[in-house]
Amino acid sequence: MTRQNKDDKESQKKKTFHNLSYFPQVGFTISAMVIIGVIIGKYLDRALGTRPWLLLVFSLLGVLSVMKFLFEISKDK
């Protein structure tokens, strides 16, 4: 095996591990966005007595922010 082939394999291995490092970040971010939306919605519903409307609105906002986040990271790649 030549030196060039070894360098290419090492470079490919580093690139693969770098790309795999995004998965935990994406999973955490997705769940955090939805959970934060639910928590804010539940809190405001209790405070304002508007059950379940604000929970639904903020849950939907959390899901929409996840969609936007996924679109942005897919565009970066």
C-alpha distances in whole Angstrom, upper triangle without the diagonal:
4,7,8,6,7,10,11,11,13,15,16,16,19,21,21,23,25,26,27,29,31,33,35,36,37,39,41,42,43,45,46,48,50,51,52,54,56,57,58,60,61,63,64,66,67,69,70,71,69,67,65,65,63,60,60,59,57,55,55,54,51,49,50,48,45,45,45,42,40,41,40,36,35,36,34,31
4,5,5,6,9,10,11,13,14,16,17,19,20,21,23,25,26,27,29,31,33,35,36,37,39,41,42,43,45,47,48,50,51,52,54,56,57,58,60,62,63,64,66,68,69,70,71,69,68,65,65,63,61,60,59,57,55,55,54,51,50,50,48,45,45,45,42,40,40,39,36,35,36,33,30
4,5,5,6,9,10,11,12,14,15,17,18,20,21,22,24,26,27,30,32,33,34,36,38,39,40,42,44,45,46,48,49,50,52,54,55,56,58,60,61,62,64,66,67,68,69,68,66,64,63,61,59,58,58,55,54,53,52,49,48,48,46,44,43,43,40,38,39,37,34,34,34,32,29
4,5,5,6,9,10,10,12,14,15,16,18,20,21,22,24,26,28,30,32,33,34,36,38,38,40,42,43,44,46,48,49,50,52,53,54,56,58,59,60,62,64,65,66,67,66,64,62,61,59,57,56,56,53,51,51,50,47,46,46,44,41,41,40,38,36,36,35,32,31,31,29,26
4,5,5,6,9,10,10,12,14,15,16,18,20,21,22,24,27,28,30,31,32,34,36,37,38,41,42,43,45,46,47,49,51,52,53,55,57,58,59,61,63,64,65,66,64,63,60,60,58,56,55,54,52,50,49,48,46,44,44,43,40,40,39,37,35,35,34,31,30,30,28,25
4,5,5,6,9,10,10,12,14,15,17,18,20,21,23,25,27,29,30,31,33,35,36,37,39,40,42,44,45,46,48,50,51,52,54,55,56,58,60,61,62,64,65,63,62,59,59,57,55,54,54,51,49,49,48,45,44,44,42,39,39,39,36,34,35,34,30,30,31,28,25
4,5,5,6,8,10,11,12,14,15,16,18,20,21,24,26,28,28,30,32,33,34,36,38,39,40,42,43,44,46,48,49,50,52,54,55,56,58,60,60,62,63,61,60,58,57,55,53,52,52,49,47,47,46,43,42,42,40,37,37,37,34,32,33,31,28,28,28,26,23
4,5,5,6,9,10,10,12,14,15,16,18,20,22,24,26,27,28,30,32,32,34,36,37,38,40,42,43,44,46,48,49,50,52,53,55,56,58,59,60,62,60,58,56,55,53,51,50,50,47,45,45,44,41,40,40,38,35,35,35,32,30,30,29,26,25,26,23,20
4,5,5,6,9,10,10,12,14,15,16,18,21,22,24,26,27,28,30,31,32,35,36,37,39,40,42,43,45,46,48,49,51,52,54,55,57,58,59,60,59,57,55,54,52,50,49,49,46,44,44,43,40,39,39,37,35,34,34,32,29,30,29,26,25,26,24,21
4,5,5,6,9,10,11,12,14,15,17,19,21,23,24,25,27,29,30,31,33,34,36,38,39,40,42,44,45,46,48,49,50,52,54,55,56,58,59,57,56,54,53,51,49,48,48,45,43,43,42,39,38,38,36,34,34,34,31,29,30,29,25,25,26,23,21
4,5,5,6,9,10,11,12,14,15,18,20,22,22,24,26,27,28,30,32,33,34,36,38,38,40,42,43,44,46,48,49,50,52,54,55,56,57,56,54,52,51,49,47,46,46,43,41,41,40,37,36,36,34,31,31,31,28,26,27,26,22,22,23,20,17
4,5,5,6,9,10,11,12,14,16,18,20,21,22,24,26,27,28,30,31,32,34,36,37,39,41,42,43,45,46,48,49,51,52,53,55,56,54,52,50,49,47,45,44,44,42,40,39,38,35,34,34,32,30,30,29,27,24,25,24,21,20,21,19,16
4,5,5,6,9,10,11,12,15,16,18,20,21,23,24,25,27,29,30,31,33,35,36,38,39,40,42,44,45,46,48,49,51,52,54,55,53,51,49,49,47,44,44,43,41,39,39,38,35,34,34,32,29,30,30,27,25,26,25,21,21,23,20,17
4,5,5,6,9,10,11,13,15,17,18,19,21,23,24,25,27,28,30,32,33,34,36,38,38,40,42,43,44,46,48,49,50,52,53,51,50,48,47,45,43,42,42,39,37,37,36,33,32,33,30,28,28,28,25,23,25,23,19,20,21,18,16
4,6,5,6,9,10,12,14,16,17,17,20,22,22,23,26,27,28,30,32,32,34,36,37,38,40,42,43,44,46,48,49,50,51,49,48,46,45,43,41,40,40,37,35,35,34,31,30,30,28,25,25,25,22,20,21,20,16,16,18,15,12
4,5,5,6,9,11,12,14,15,16,18,20,21,22,24,26,27,29,30,31,33,35,36,37,39,41,42,43,45,47,48,49,50,48,47,44,44,42,39,39,38,36,34,34,33,30,29,29,27,24,25,25,22,20,21,20,17,16,18,16,13
4,5,5,6,9,11,12,13,15,17,18,19,21,23,24,25,27,28,30,32,33,34,36,37,39,40,42,43,45,46,48,49,47,45,43,43,41,38,38,38,35,33,33,32,29,28,29,27,24,25,25,21,20,22,21,17,17,20,17,15
4,5,5,7,10,12,12,13,16,17,18,19,22,22,23,26,27,28,30,32,33,34,36,37,38,40,42,43,44,46,47,45,44,42,41,39,37,36,36,33,31,31,30,27,27,27,24,22,23,22,19,18,19,18,14,15,17,14,12
4,5,6,8,11,11,11,14,16,16,17,20,21,22,24,26,27,28,30,31,32,34,36,37,39,40,42,43,44,45,43,42,40,39,37,35,34,34,31,29,29,28,25,24,24,22,19,20,20,17,15,16,15,12,12,14,12,10
4,5,6,8,10,10,12,14,15,16,18,20,21,23,24,25,27,29,30,32,33,35,36,38,39,41,42,43,44,42,41,38,38,36,34,33,33,31,28,29,28,25,23,24,22,19,20,21,17,15,18,17,13,14,17,15,13
4,6,7,7,9,11,12,13,15,17,18,19,21,22,23,26,27,28,29,31,33,34,36,37,39,40,41,43,41,39,37,37,35,32,32,32,29,27,28,27,23,23,24,21,18,20,20,16,15,18,17,13,15,17,15,14
4,6,5,6,9,10,10,12,14,15,16,19,20,21,23,25,26,27,29,30,31,33,35,36,37,39,40,38,37,34,34,32,29,29,29,26,24,24,23,20,19,20,18,15,16,16,13,12,14,13,10,11,14,12,11
4,5,5,6,9,10,11,12,14,16,17,18,20,22,23,24,26,27,29,30,32,33,35,36,38,38,37,35,33,33,31,28,28,28,25,23,23,22,19,18,19,17,14,16,17,13,12,15,15,11,12,16,15,13
4,5,5,6,8,10,11,12,14,16,16,18,20,21,22,24,26,27,28,30,32,33,34,36,37,35,34,31,32,29,27,27,27,24,22,23,22,19,18,20,18,15,17,18,14,13,17,17,14,15,18,17,17
4,6,5,6,9,10,10,12,15,15,16,18,20,21,22,24,26,27,28,30,32,33,34,35,34,32,30,30,28,25,26,25,22,20,21,20,17,17,18,15,13,15,15,12,12,15,14,11,14,16,15,15
4,6,5,6,9,10,11,13,14,15,17,19,20,21,23,24,26,27,29,31,32,33,34,32,31,28,28,26,23,23,23,20,18,19,17,14,14,15,13,10,12,12,9,8,12,12,9,11,14,14,14
4,6,5,6,9,10,11,12,14,16,17,18,20,22,23,24,26,27,29,30,32,32,31,29,27,27,25,22,22,22,19,17,18,17,14,13,15,14,10,13,14,11,11,14,15,13,14,17,17,17
4,6,5,6,9,10,10,12,14,15,16,18,20,21,22,24,26,27,28,30,31,29,28,26,26,24,21,21,22,18,16,18,17,13,14,16,14,11,14,15,12,12,16,16,14,16,19,19,19
4,6,5,6,9,10,10,12,14,15,16,18,20,21,22,24,26,27,28,29,28,26,25,24,22,19,20,19,16,15,16,14,11,11,13,10,8,11,12,9,10,13,13,12,14,17,16,17
4,5,5,7,9,10,11,13,15,16,17,19,20,22,23,25,26,27,28,26,25,22,22,20,17,17,17,14,12,13,12,9,8,10,9,6,9,11,8,9,12,13,12,14,17,17,18
4,6,5,6,8,10,11,12,14,15,16,18,20,21,23,24,26,26,25,23,21,21,19,16,16,17,14,11,13,13,9,10,12,11,9,12,14,12,12,16,17,16,18,21,21,21
4,6,5,6,8,10,10,12,14,15,16,18,20,21,22,24,25,24,22,20,21,18,15,16,16,13,11,14,12,9,10,13,11,9,13,14,12,14,17,17,16,19,21,21,22
4,6,5,6,9,10,11,12,14,16,17,18,20,21,22,23,22,21,19,18,16,14,14,13,10,9,10,9,5,7,9,7,7,10,11,10,12,15,15,15,17,19,20,21
4,5,5,6,9,10,11,12,14,16,16,18,20,21,22,20,18,16,16,14,11,11,11,8,6,8,8,5,6,9,8,8,11,13,12,13,16,17,17,19,21,22,24
4,5,5,6,9,10,11,12,14,15,17,18,20,20,19,17,16,16,14,11,12,13,10,8,11,11,8,10,13,12,11,15,16,15,17,20,20,20,22,25,25,26
4,5,5,6,8,10,11,12,14,16,16,18,19,18,17,16,16,13,11,12,12,8,8,11,10,7,11,13,11,12,15,16,15,17,20,20,20,23,25,25,27
4,6,5,6,9,10,11,12,14,15,16,17,16,15,13,12,10,8,9,8,5,5,8,7,5,8,10,10,11,14,15,15,17,19,20,21,23,24,25,27
4,6,5,6,8,10,10,12,14,15,16,14,12,11,11,9,6,8,9,6,5,9,9,8,10,13,13,13,16,18,18,19,22,23,23,25,27,28,30
4,5,5,6,9,10,11,12,14,15,14,13,12,13,10,8,11,12,8,9,12,12,10,13,16,15,16,19,20,19,22,24,25,25,27,29,30,32
4,6,5,6,8,10,11,12,14,13,12,12,12,8,7,10,10,7,9,12,11,10,13,15,14,16,19,19,19,22,24,24,25,28,29,30,32
4,5,5,6,9,10,10,11,10,9,8,8,5,4,7,7,5,7,10,10,10,13,15,15,16,19,20,20,22,24,25,26,28,30,31,33
4,6,5,6,9,10,10,10,8,8,9,7,5,9,10,9,10,13,13,13,16,18,18,19,22,23,23,25,27,28,29,31,33,34,36
4,5,5,6,9,10,10,10,11,12,9,8,12,12,11,12,15,15,15,18,20,19,21,24,24,24,27,29,29,30,33,34,35,37
4,5,5,6,8,8,9,10,10,7,8,11,11,10,12,15,14,15,18,19,19,21,23,24,25,27,29,29,31,33,34,35,37
4,5,5,5,5,5,7,7,6,7,10,10,10,12,15,15,16,18,20,20,22,24,25,26,28,30,31,32,34,36,37,39
4,6,5,7,7,9,11,10,10,13,14,14,15,18,18,19,21,23,23,25,27,28,29,31,33,34,35,37,38,39,41
4,6,8,10,12,12,11,12,15,15,14,17,19,19,20,23,24,24,26,28,29,29,32,34,34,35,38,39,40,42
4,6,8,11,10,9,11,14,14,14,17,19,19,20,23,24,24,26,28,29,30,32,34,34,36,38,39,40,43
4,6,9,10,10,11,14,14,15,17,19,20,21,23,24,25,27,29,30,31,33,35,36,37,39,40,42,44
4,6,6,7,9,11,11,13,14,16,17,19,21,22,23,25,26,27,29,31,32,33,35,37,38,39,42
3,5,7,7,9,11,12,13,15,17,18,19,21,22,24,25,27,28,30,31,33,34,36,37,39,41
4,6,5,6,9,10,11,12,14,15,17,18,20,21,23,24,26,27,29,30,32,33,35,36,38
4,5,5,6,9,10,11,12,14,15,16,18,20,21,23,24,26,27,29,30,32,33,35,37
4,5,5,6,8,10,10,12,14,15,16,18,20,21,22,24,25,27,28,30,31,33,35
4,6,5,6,8,10,10,12,14,15,16,18,20,21,23,24,26,27,29,30,32,33
4,6,5,6,9,10,11,12,14,15,17,18,20,21,23,24,26,27,29,30,32
4,5,5,6,9,10,10,12,14,15,16,18,20,21,22,24,26,27,29,31
4,5,5,6,9,10,10,12,14,15,16,18,20,21,22,24,25,27,29
4,5,5,6,9,10,11,13,14,15,17,19,20,21,23,24,26,28
4,5,5,6,9,10,11,12,14,15,17,18,20,21,23,25,26
4,5,5,6,9,10,10,12,14,15,16,18,20,21,23,25
4,5,5,6,9,10,10,12,14,15,17,18,20,21,23
4,5,5,6,9,10,11,12,14,16,17,18,20,22
4,5,5,6,9,10,11,12,14,15,17,19,20
4,5,5,6,9,10,10,12,14,15,17,19
4,5,5,6,9,10,11,12,14,15,17
4,5,5,6,9,10,11,12,14,16
4,5,5,6,9,10,11,12,15
4,5,5,6,9,10,11,13
4,5,5,6,8,10,11
4,6,5,6,9,10
4,5,5,6,9
4,5,5,7
4,5,5
4,5
4
